[in-house]
């Protein structure tokens, strides 16, 4: 299998980490949606990442669809997202908050990186910040509600933790010098536990705005 996309994208990174944790062999194409757009479109007409090319030549896009395929591939006993019930619903809720916050952070990056300074629209940026902090605030509250439990769902690391970790690290690095640590201490502690793991360390890529994802 071939995973296409750069690890400075939280969407690509959560797929890569999941594949490592599930011991799914794959190659990685470190291609940028900027300079490698035409090359990516040879596999995905949308030119978006992540894109996963399966061994039989089939192509999957969008991280949620790829992760669903990976869980189905390994079966319910190893899947990173609970198959049914309240835990699945809660995991999906936390994942949605994290991905929504990451998307609103990405909008802020794009506004400042790809539009001339005199074209920045502050009301739009403020709206994005409000939405981002809304999602992060909900994640912080949920982390606090878990008390001494180290992970978000159940007693082991799962897809909710992976996704939250990737989203938060992206926001923390891409929006510097914004201080998220002071505002979200419980969330920060969770993410630091994640980032200490080999699968996270091996996929970390410092965020670089110009020409990035």
C-alpha positions, 0 to 999 in steps of 0.5 A: 500500500502507498500512503500519500501526503505530508505528516505536517497534515493532521489528517495524513498523520492520524492515518500514518500513526494508525497504520503503524499501531495496527502493523500494516505495512505500507510505503509513504509518498511525502508529497505536498498538495502544493508542489506535487498537486499534479502527481497526487491527482494521478491517484486522486482527482481531487488532489487531496491528502491523505490518499491511500493506494491499496495493493489491488490498485483501488484508491481511498481518500479522506482520512475517515474513510481510510481509517474505517477501511483499516479497522475493517481490515484488522477486525473488531478486536484490534480496531482503533474505533469501538465497533458499536455502542456508547463508546463508539458514539463518544469516540466519534464525538471527540474525533469530530471536535478535534477535526473541526478544531484542526480545520478551523486552525487550517483556515487561519493558516491559509488566510495568513499564508496565501492572501496578501496582508491587506486582504486578510479578513479579520471577522472571518479569522475571529470566527475561525478562532472562536470555532477552534477554541469551542472545539478545544474547550469541549475536549478540555472539559472531556479530558477533565471529566475522565479524571485519572484515566489516561485515555479518552475512551476505555482503558487503552489508546484508541482512534479518539486519542490519536486524532486529538493528538494529531489535531492539537499538535498541528494547532500548537505548531501551526499557530505559534506563538498562540499559547494553547498549553496554559489554556488547555492543561488537561488536553495538553497532558493527554497529547504529551502522552501520545507524542511520547509514543514511538508511532507518534515520534516517527511521524512528527514533522515540524509545521512549515507554512509556505508550501505546506499542506 
